[in-house]
Amino acid sequence: MKLILLGTGGYHPNNVRHTACLMLPELGLIFDAGTSFFRVPERLQTDEVQIVLSHAHLDHICGLTFFLPTLIKGDVSSATIYSDDKTLNAVGQHLFSDEIFPILPDYNFETIPESLEVAQGGRLTHFVQEHPGGSLGFRVDWPDRSFAYLTDTHCTGTASEFVRGVDLLIHESNFPDGYEEFAKKTGHSTPTPVANMAKEAGVGRLILTHLDPTLEGNDPLNLSTICEIFPHTEVATDLMEIEF
C-alpha cells in the first residue's frame, strides 16, 4: 500500500515544503488539506474520496478550496469531509463564507464517528490531542497493516497506547530539540519525545513531518541524534512515497 506525503511543512509553505496533506491514492483516503492539496487531482485513482481533517487551522484546510475545478468537472463522484463538529463548522462558516470563498464546492460534511470504515477492510479511529483549539490524531488498521497520523500536538507520551504496534507512525516535529518551551506553548512537538514514544510503543517506522518552514539546512532536526533513540526514523520530504 502506498502513502504519499504531499506536504510536509507547517504554518506556511516555503521553497521546499507545502503544508500538510497525506494521501493514499488507491484508497481515495486523504488526511488534511493544506497548500499541497493542489497535488491531489493528478494522483486520484478512485472516483470517491474521503478527506479527514485533524483540525481547522488554516495551514490544514486552505487546500479544500483548490478542489472546486475537480468537483465541477465530475472527476470524482463524491467527496466527503470528516472531522469533529467544531472543525466542520469552522470550515463551513469561515473558509467557505461569502466574504472569503463564495462558491461552496460539492462536499459532504460528516461528523467523524468513533470508528470509520475505509477501503480494503480498513478501520479508522481517532484520538483527542493537546493543541490550542484542539486537534485529532488518527489511526487506520487493516487486517495486515496499520499506520497512525498525529500532527499539531504536544507529544507527552499520552498517545502511546493509541499508536502501540503500528507499522508506520507519521508524527509532527515542528521544532528541533532545544525548543521544548515554545513547542509546549504552541501545542507542537520536538523530536526526542516523539522518538521515545515510538520506541516505547513498539512502532515499526517513524516519519517526522510538519516542520517549521523557517528551519534551514539539509538536516534541520539532527536526524542522527534522533536515530540513536529510535533507529527507524526518517524526516519527511514533499512527495515522499512510502510503501507499508
PyMOL commands that set and color helices and strands:
alter all, ss='L'
color gray80, all
select helices_A, chain A and resi 35-39+41-43+58-73+85-95+119-121+160-163+180-186+191-200+223-229
alter helices_A, ss='H'
color red, helices_A
select strands_A, chain A and resi 2-7+21-24+29-31+48-52+78-83+108-111+115-118+122-129+135-141+146-150+168-172+206-209+233-235+240-243
alter strands_A, ss='S'
color yellow, strands_A
deselect
rebuild
show_as cartoon
